[in-house]
Amino acid sequence: MGLRFLADCGRRAGQRLAGSAAANDATAVVAADVHQGDNPETDRKYAGWRRRIFYSIFLGYACFYFTRNSFTYAAPGLRQSLGFSLEQLGVITSVFPLAYGFSKLVAGVLADKFSTRVFMALGLAMTGVINIAFGMQTNMLAFCGLWALNGVFQGFGAPPCAKLLTTWYSKTERGTWWGFWNTSHNTGGFLIPLLAGYCVRRWGWQYGMFVPGSIAIAMGVFLFNRLRDRPETVGLPPIEVFREDYPEGASPAEKEKAAIAAGSVKGNGEAGGAAAAAVEERPTMSTKELLLKHVVSNPYVWLLAVSYFFVYFVRQGVSSWAHIYLLDYKGVANAQEAAFRVSGMEIGGLLGSLASGWTSDRVMRGRRIPVIIAWMLGVMASVAALWFVPVGWRYVNWLVIFCIGFFIYGPQMLVGLAGAEIVDRRAVSSTIGFLGWIAYLGASVAGYPLTRLVTSSGWGAYFVSLLGCSVTAVLLLLPMWRLGMRPKGQANVADAKKTAVAPGAPATVAAVAAVTTGQRVPAEGAPALATLAGTGTFTECGLCAGTATVIRLECGPATPTQALSCRYIETPCPNCAGKGFVPDSSATVGAS
């Protein structure tokens, strides 16, 4: 842990390179209490806002499932009342995923351009209005048009949530919080049958649409009041600065700008003064530029998207047809018994989302891909078990489907999270929308095409297709196995500070204060820091001058517009292994 602290010192010192006078002045005014633990008042304010943001998006997204699944549980009453056939109900149902998948792509792009607060609140309120209007209709064409429109506004839910989670929660904790948020749709999916079913039985099918719609409108107003787009709008520093938890590969210049921005918003959330002048504003990008530069041109996004297609095929294939398989092929006695055996899927999904998020944060230190692959292996084992477990083993069947839910909902959550973390923050919602669009294409293939396969080739083909899609998803994810790994020698700054500082070392206070406030470490402070860390005596690395990194020029092949393409690459210093300091037996120990 001492070496981690020294690496932090060297890295921080190297980031303070000579620059413009404005930048130097700005650095001087960066507040010293923008980091977690520096100011109790700031800590309390940040914690309060993070709780507020989280419970708002959790409740809001659960309500999106109220207005998404309301028709499913009002449909039996509608069919009996209006005399619709099963095929007519199927047509109404089929328009939704097509509209929803396309909407997630478009809404994701728009959410990056507009306020996530307004976007999510408006989308939820509109789904409520559409549900109420749906309950007033009796015409087949009106039903289809309104339900397609509901699919459009349903796409306004997930992209804003993804963006809020990336702006209010840092990388090494985001998987856990994302996992908790991902259980909101399990919560909504569990409650809506009870709510809509009661309303239909008590007052008629129309109220199965009216009541969820009214709740959604009220929740939309609630979201507009509760949500804020980012910490800076309420006078708080960016989350990366506050928790000192930067994405892997962040350059010293990017960290410097983030720290200066934090100083500029300290107190009232308004940029101003020398600090604001020193922060170079990112140029506004058009929708086309955003998609082409950060989404479509990113090969990792494409790998995630295609793997998401197969993940959603498996998820939709099990959730839509497992109970039919139990009735038609396994010979389960009745629909109620089949429903019991598949009821564990949502419970398993809730726990699997939490477990996968926690594992990717705590065990894998922010790496999502290995966890996704491990969970997909679990999906394969569980699907095979469903195929071969005897029908008489009632509770084993329930447990197997519970396991399918546990393992499939983890990848469903983490693929979106991985996509959000590998792109520029301005493109998070666009990326989530793009991934969602591809995913729901997979879900649509798990509908009519899958049923045709089962009809022509039997239920064995059903399981072969599920297992084949799971294997394909794993193969697509393998090239990204190392995605999210920290460079050698890089450590979490907050953890290093917590573990390195020891009581009873007053001689090191000045050096520690310099690191804590983001200033250059005094030359005489290096031996003192080494003593504090308890690792011997050190001197500044001569190769990297204490910065812990070296810069090299890398040139690649020519492009159509360039004779030679070159760029600077920053890598951990090979001499000090990215620490910034090297052992020096002649150094003075215990500076006073």
Secondary structure, 3 states (H helix, E strand, C coil): CHHHHHHHHHHHHHHCCCCCHHHHHHHHCCCCCCCCCCCHHHHHHHHHHHHHHHHHHHHHHHHHHHHHHHHHHHHHHHHHHHCCCHHHHHHHHHHHHHHHHHHHHHHHHHHHHCCHHHHHHHHHHHHHHHHHHHCCCCCHHHHHHHHHHHHHHHCCCHHHHHHHHHHHCCHHHHHHHHHHHHCHHHHHHHHHHHHHHHHHHHHCCCHHHHHHHHHHHHHHHHHHHHCCCCHHHHCCCCHHHHHCCCCCCCCHHHHHHHHHHHHHHCCCCCCCHHHHHHCCCCCCCCHHHHHHHHHHCCHHHHHHHHHHHHHHHHHHHHHHHHHHHHHHCCCCCCHHHHHHHHCHHHHHHHHHHHHHHHHHHHHCCCCCHHHHHHHHHHHHHHHHHHHHCCCCCHHHHHHHHHHHHHHHHHHHHHHHHHHHHCCCHHHHHHHHHHHHHHHHHHHHHCCHHHHHHHHHHCHHHHHHHHHHHHHHHHHHHHHHCCCCCCCCCCCCHHHHHHHHCCCCCHHHHHHHHHHHCCCCCCCCHHHHHHHHHCCCCEEECCCCCCCCEEEEEEEECCECCECCEEEEEEEECCCCCCCCEEECCCCCCCCC
